[in-house]
């Protein structure tokens, strides 16, 4: 299948595919899966509704033919999906996938890191909002300490899943005073932190604009301790704005979806656990592909469906956020990954 780039209505190419393999998670972070909603009786997707590894791999092969080169496995928490290393191996074997990564909370990572590396995973991103146990326990909603997460990060480093990026969602009045400590720990351990403005993803996290610590404020906090200079992106459409420490000891990134939207460079399509193609993190819904995968449709027919989905894409919610006067329903982040 020849690589034929497909462009949306703003001439943005399809380059990245983010695959959510499950809607389940072992954490209950208030900004994503608040425990009062996602309790013991919450009905997650039944197994038969999830795409199989073979179906996911088929979509990856078709997407590569449309220009996708980067694939990221997300969730929910991807490591709660049984035998996830088998899917990694299947995707890694697809000709044209140049970068295969995973985002995880790392709570189960110590038992998976070597298997994932051997299966073909190249990089890992760990969600870690604070190193301080009391704050981390509050933010993961389960009272888990950082110990197992840090063990998972060490295991990933030893397995060679590098560079390791550390994602921290910044919520004013919750974990903002711990950012510099996290940046310092990352400097000492050779990791790259990426600080993410608290976003209004989905409709369940009771998001308030006044709880957003802006990118400018985050940079100022870190630079007071560790002077840094902005540097250019490593590739077109890179989400994080990069800052390199002046002493040469690494860098950090800022993801500023609220205060400095980057919709114009977005090249990401998301695949939900039950097979919906979602063209924006803030989308209201997705377009079903699972029926086509299971009703005998050919690869060409599915390819045409994806071309139609992406070709009509006009998402730019982050740029329009301030213009909206009515709160609308959006896909939840736990369902499609960050």
Backbone torsions as a table, in degrees:
resi	resn	phi	psi	omega
1	UNK	NA	120.1	-178.6
2	UNK	-73.8	144.2	176.9
3	UNK	-75.5	110.7	178.2
4	UNK	-120.1	101.1	-176.8
5	UNK	-56.5	137.3	177.2
6	UNK	-112.0	136.1	-175.9
7	UNK	-112.5	146.6	175.2
8	UNK	-87.5	-170.7	-174.7
9	UNK	-68.4	-17.4	176.6
10	UNK	-103.2	16.8	178.0
11	UNK	66.4	25.6	176.8
12	UNK	-88.3	126.4	-178.6
13	UNK	-78.5	158.3	172.9
14	UNK	-88.6	115.7	-176.7
15	UNK	-127.6	-28.6	-172.7
16	UNK	-121.9	137.4	175.4
17	UNK	-122.8	121.0	179.5
18	UNK	-109.0	120.5	-171.3
19	UNK	-110.2	113.7	173.8
20	UNK	-87.2	116.9	-173.2
21	UNK	-93.9	-9.1	178.5
22	UNK	-161.0	152.7	174.0
23	UNK	-97.6	4.7	-179.3
24	UNK	-93.4	152.9	177.9
25	UNK	-151.8	148.2	177.7
26	UNK	-88.2	-5.3	173.8
27	UNK	-104.0	165.8	174.5
28	UNK	-135.5	59.4	-178.2
29	UNK	-61.7	127.7	-175.4
30	UNK	-57.8	-29.3	-178.5
31	UNK	-83.2	-0.3	-176.9
32	UNK	-133.5	-57.4	-178.4
33	UNK	-130.6	70.8	-176.4
34	UNK	-56.0	133.2	-173.3
35	UNK	-60.9	-29.7	-177.9
36	UNK	-69.5	-18.4	177.0
37	UNK	-100.5	-44.2	-176.1
38	UNK	-97.8	62.5	-179.1
39	UNK	-86.8	-168.1	-176.0
40	UNK	-61.1	-26.1	-176.5
41	UNK	-94.8	0.6	-178.8
42	UNK	-66.1	135.7	-177.6
43	UNK	-94.3	103.5	174.4
44	UNK	-81.4	173.5	-178.2
45	UNK	-62.3	134.9	174.0
46	UNK	-69.1	154.0	-174.7
47	UNK	-53.8	-40.1	-175.3
48	UNK	-68.2	-16.5	178.4
49	UNK	-84.0	-19.7	-179.7
50	UNK	-72.7	144.6	171.7
51	UNK	-62.9	139.6	173.9
52	UNK	-75.2	165.5	177.6
53	UNK	-60.7	-36.9	179.3
54	UNK	-65.6	-40.4	178.9
55	UNK	-66.7	-41.8	177.9
56	UNK	-61.4	-45.3	-178.7
57	UNK	-63.9	-36.1	177.7
58	UNK	-62.8	-43.5	177.0
59	UNK	-61.9	-41.3	179.3
60	UNK	-59.6	-46.4	-179.8
61	UNK	-60.2	-42.7	179.3
62	UNK	-66.5	-42.7	-179.3
63	UNK	-64.1	-36.7	177.0
64	UNK	-60.2	-35.8	177.4
65	UNK	-68.1	-10.7	178.5
66	UNK	-108.3	8.0	175.1
67	UNK	114.8	-6.3	179.5
68	UNK	-68.2	131.6	175.8
69	UNK	-123.7	-19.8	-177.1
70	UNK	-115.9	131.2	178.9
71	UNK	-126.2	133.9	176.8
72	UNK	-126.2	131.5	178.2
73	UNK	-95.6	126.4	-177.2
74	UNK	-133.9	-166.1	176.0
75	UNK	-148.5	-147.1	27.3
76	UNK	25.3	-153.6	174.6
77	UNK	-107.1	110.1	-172.4
78	UNK	-61.1	-26.5	-176.9
79	UNK	-76.5	-5.6	173.6
80	UNK	-87.3	-7.1	174.8
81	UNK	-81.2	122.5	-175.7
82	UNK	-59.2	139.3	174.7
83	UNK	58.4	36.5	-176.5
84	UNK	-60.3	-27.5	179.3
85	UNK	-63.1	-25.7	178.0
86	UNK	-68.5	-39.9	176.6
87	UNK	-65.3	-41.2	178.0
88	UNK	-56.4	-46.1	-179.5
89	UNK	-63.3	-39.3	-179.5
90	UNK	-66.3	-41.8	179.5
91	UNK	-71.6	-39.6	-179.8
92	UNK	-60.6	-26.1	-179.0
93	UNK	-82.6	-6.3	-179.6
94	UNK	-76.2	120.9	179.2
95	UNK	-64.9	125.0	179.4
96	UNK	112.6	-15.9	175.2
97	UNK	-83.5	106.0	-176.2
98	UNK	-92.2	-18.3	-177.5
99	UNK	-142.7	117.6	-179.7
100	UNK	-122.2	115.9	-174.3
101	UNK	-129.7	171.3	178.4
102	UNK	-142.2	142.7	170.7
103	UNK	-108.6	129.1	-174.9
104	UNK	-146.1	157.8	172.6
105	UNK	-84.3	-4.3	172.0
106	UNK	70.4	4.7	-178.6
107	UNK	-64.2	-31.1	178.8
108	UNK	-106.3	5.5	-167.9
109	UNK	-68.0	-31.6	-176.6
110	UNK	-59.4	-30.5	178.9
111	UNK	-86.6	-4.7	-175.8
112	UNK	-118.4	-21.1	-167.8
113	UNK	-53.5	-49.9	-177.1
114	UNK	-66.9	-40.2	178.7
115	UNK	-62.8	-40.0	-180.0
116	UNK	-66.5	-42.8	178.4
117	UNK	-62.0	-46.0	-179.4
118	UNK	-65.2	-27.6	180.0
119	UNK	-78.3	-16.6	177.4
120	UNK	121.0	2.8	176.2
121	UNK	-67.1	136.5	-176.5
122	UNK	-97.6	-41.2	-172.9
123	UNK	-139.3	161.5	178.6
124	UNK	-134.0	140.7	171.5
125	UNK	-119.5	129.7	-176.7
126	UNK	-111.3	130.1	174.6
127	UNK	-84.0	113.8	-178.2
128	UNK	-145.4	102.7	-171.1
129	UNK	-81.1	-19.5	178.6
130	UNK	-165.5	148.9	173.8
131	UNK	-86.7	-16.0	-178.0
132	UNK	-80.7	120.4	-171.5
133	UNK	-54.4	-45.2	-175.9
134	UNK	-61.7	-42.1	179.6
135	UNK	-72.5	-42.2	179.2
136	UNK	-61.4	-41.7	179.5
137	UNK	-62.0	-39.2	178.0
138	UNK	-66.6	-40.9	-174.3
139	UNK	-78.8	-23.1	177.1
140	UNK	-90.3	-6.5	171.8
141	UNK	70.3	3.7	-177.9
142	UNK	-124.8	-2.3	-179.0
143	UNK	73.3	17.3	178.3
144	UNK	-73.5	140.3	176.3
145	UNK	-82.5	173.0	-179.7
146	UNK	-78.4	-11.8	-169.4
147	UNK	-55.1	-49.6	-177.0
148	UNK	-70.8	-31.1	176.6
149	UNK	-65.4	-45.7	179.6
150	UNK	-65.2	-36.1	174.7
151	UNK	-61.4	-41.3	179.5
152	UNK	-64.2	-40.2	178.7
153	UNK	-64.8	-42.9	177.5
154	UNK	-61.5	-42.5	-180.0
155	UNK	-62.9	-38.9	178.8
156	UNK	-65.1	-40.9	178.8
157	UNK	-63.8	-44.5	179.9
158	UNK	-65.3	-31.8	-179.7
159	UNK	-77.9	-13.9	179.4
160	UNK	92.1	18.3	176.1
161	UNK	-83.5	76.9	-174.2
162	UNK	-133.7	158.4	-1.2
163	UNK	-71.2	150.3	177.6
164	UNK	-96.5	126.0	175.8
165	UNK	-104.0	142.9	180.0
166	UNK	-115.1	114.7	179.4
167	UNK	-94.0	128.0	177.5
168	UNK	-127.3	117.0	173.0
169	UNK	-77.2	127.3	-174.6
170	UNK	-101.7	119.4	179.2
171	UNK	-120.1	119.3	-176.8
172	UNK	-58.6	131.7	179.3
173	UNK	82.5	-1.1	179.8
174	UNK	-114.1	-61.2	-177.4
175	UNK	-129.8	9.1	-175.1
176	UNK	-63.8	-28.5	-178.3
177	UNK	-78.9	-4.2	-179.7
178	UNK	-104.8	1.9	-174.7
179	UNK	-64.4	-43.9	-177.4
180	UNK	-63.7	-39.2	177.3
181	UNK	-62.7	-38.9	177.1
182	UNK	-67.0	-41.1	177.6
183	UNK	-61.1	-41.9	-179.5
184	UNK	-65.1	-43.5	178.7
185	UNK	-61.4	-41.6	177.8
186	UNK	-63.5	-41.5	176.8
187	UNK	-58.9	-44.6	-177.1
188	UNK	-68.1	-25.3	-174.1
189	UNK	-111.0	4.7	175.4
190	UNK	77.1	24.0	178.8
191	UNK	-105.3	162.5	179.4
192	UNK	-111.7	111.5	177.1
193	UNK	-80.1	147.1	174.4
194	UNK	-130.2	115.7	-176.5
195	UNK	-94.0	126.7	-170.8
196	UNK	-111.9	123.9	173.9
197	UNK	-58.5	135.3	177.0
198	UNK	-58.0	118.5	-171.6
199	UNK	-109.8	158.0	177.2
200	UNK	-89.7	55.1	177.7
201	UNK	-77.9	134.2	-178.0
202	UNK	69.1	-162.3	-176.6
203	UNK	-132.5	7.6	-171.1
204	UNK	-105.7	-6.6	-171.2
205	UNK	-96.1	9.8	177.1
206	UNK	53.2	45.2	-176.4
207	UNK	-64.6	138.2	175.9
208	UNK	-133.1	133.9	-178.3
209	UNK	-58.8	-34.5	-177.4
210	UNK	-69.8	-10.0	177.0
211	UNK	-93.1	3.5	179.2
212	UNK	-88.1	122.2	168.6
213	UNK	-91.7	117.3	-171.1
214	UNK	-72.0	162.3	178.2
215	UNK	-55.4	-43.2	180.0
216	UNK	-59.8	-41.4	179.6
217	UNK	-69.1	-37.5	178.9
218	UNK	-64.6	-47.1	179.2
219	UNK	-59.4	-43.3	-179.7
220	UNK	-60.2	-42.4	179.0
221	UNK	-59.3	-47.1	-176.2
222	UNK	-71.6	-40.3	-176.9
223	UNK	-68.7	-21.8	175.9
224	UNK	-63.8	-28.8	179.7
225	UNK	-101.2	-41.5	-176.2
226	UNK	-130.5	92.3	-179.1
227	UNK	-53.7	140.6	-176.6
228	UNK	-149.2	161.0	178.4
229	UNK	-126.3	144.6	177.4
230	UNK	-67.4	144.6	175.8
231	UNK	-130.3	160.5	-176.8
232	UNK	-71.2	165.5	179.3
233	UNK	-67.5	153.4	178.1
234	UNK	-83.7	-16.7	177.9
235	UNK	-157.8	156.5	179.8
236	UNK	-61.6	135.7	178.0
237	UNK	83.9	9.5	178.7
238	UNK	-60.8	132.0	-173.5
239	UNK	-73.5	-44.3	-174.7
240	UNK	-84.7	136.0	168.9
241	UNK	-80.6	131.0	-171.2
242	UNK	-99.7	143.9	176.0
243	UNK	-133.6	127.1	-179.0
244	UNK	-103.9	131.4	179.3
245	UNK	-64.3	138.0	-176.8
246	UNK	-65.8	-23.9	178.7
247	UNK	-82.6	1.7	176.5
248	UNK	83.9	1.5	-176.3
249	UNK	-92.4	65.4	173.0
250	UNK	90.0	-162.3	-176.5
251	UNK	-154.9	172.0	172.0
252	UNK	-137.8	164.9	-179.6
253	UNK	-128.4	156.5	177.5
254	UNK	-126.6	129.9	175.1
255	UNK	-109.3	110.2	-165.4
256	UNK	-115.4	54.7	-175.0
257	UNK	-61.9	-26.4	-176.7
258	UNK	-87.0	-52.9	-172.2
259	UNK	-88.5	-26.1	-178.6
260	UNK	-138.3	74.4	-174.6
261	UNK	-57.1	148.8	-178.6
262	UNK	-128.0	32.9	-177.9
263	UNK	-57.3	-33.9	-173.9
264	UNK	-62.1	-20.9	-179.0
265	UNK	-107.6	8.0	-172.0
266	UNK	-73.6	123.5	-178.3
267	UNK	-121.0	21.5	-170.0
268	UNK	-105.4	131.0	167.7
269	UNK	-113.0	143.4	-179.7
270	UNK	-114.1	145.1	176.8
271	UNK	-116.6	119.4	-176.9
272	UNK	-78.5	164.9	-176.6
273	UNK	-58.4	-32.1	-178.2
274	UNK	-97.7	13.6	169.7
275	UNK	92.3	27.6	174.2
276	UNK	-97.5	136.9	174.0
277	UNK	-85.4	121.4	-177.2
278	UNK	-119.5	125.9	-171.1
279	UNK	-98.5	2.6	178.4
280	UNK	-157.1	143.1	177.1
281	UNK	-59.4	-25.3	-177.9
282	UNK	-107.0	19.9	-177.1
283	UNK	-66.5	154.3	177.8
284	UNK	-78.6	-30.6	-178.8
285	UNK	-161.2	-176.5	177.0
286	UNK	-129.5	179.7	180.0
287	UNK	-112.6	126.7	-174.0
288	UNK	-68.4	131.8	172.3
289	UNK	-115.8	-14.2	-174.8
290	UNK	-62.9	-41.2	179.9
291	UNK	-58.9	-41.1	179.6
292	UNK	-65.8	-35.4	178.6
293	UNK	-67.3	-26.4	-172.3
294	UNK	-109.6	-2.6	-177.3
295	UNK	-106.5	12.4	177.8
296	UNK	91.3	7.3	178.2
297	UNK	-61.7	145.4	178.9
298	UNK	-80.1	165.5	176.2
299	UNK	-58.7	-39.4	-179.7
300	UNK	-63.3	-38.4	179.4
301	UNK	-67.2	-41.1	178.0
302	UNK	-68.7	-38.0	177.3
303	UNK	-59.7	-44.6	178.9
304	UNK	-63.1	-36.5	178.6
305	UNK	-63.6	-43.4	-180.0
306	UNK	-67.2	-39.2	176.4
307	UNK	-59.4	-41.3	178.9
308	UNK	-65.9	-41.1	179.3
309	UNK	-63.4	-50.8	-177.0
310	UNK	-72.5	-38.5	-177.7
311	UNK	-63.3	-26.5	179.2
312	UNK	-98.6	4.5	-177.0
313	UNK	-65.6	130.3	177.3
314	UNK	-136.9	23.4	-178.1
315	UNK	-63.8	134.3	169.3
316	UNK	-160.2	50.5	-172.4
317	UNK	-58.6	-43.4	-176.4
318	UNK	-60.0	-31.8	177.6
319	UNK	-76.8	-23.8	-176.3
320	UNK	-98.3	-7.4	-172.3
321	UNK	-48.9	-47.3	-175.5
322	UNK	-69.7	-17.8	-179.4
323	UNK	-84.7	-18.8	-175.2
324	UNK	-76.7	133.4	179.2
325	UNK	-108.5	-16.7	179.2
326	UNK	-116.6	127.1	178.4
327	UNK	-69.5	125.5	-177.8
328	UNK	-112.0	160.3	179.0
329	UNK	-71.7	138.8	178.5
330	UNK	-133.8	155.2	175.2
331	UNK	-60.0	139.1	-178.5
332	UNK	-79.3	143.9	-175.4
333	UNK	-62.5	-38.1	-178.5
334	UNK	-60.2	-22.9	-173.6
335	UNK	-85.6	-29.8	-175.6
336	UNK	-122.3	2.8	-178.4
337	UNK	79.9	164.4	-176.9
338	UNK	-81.5	NA	NA
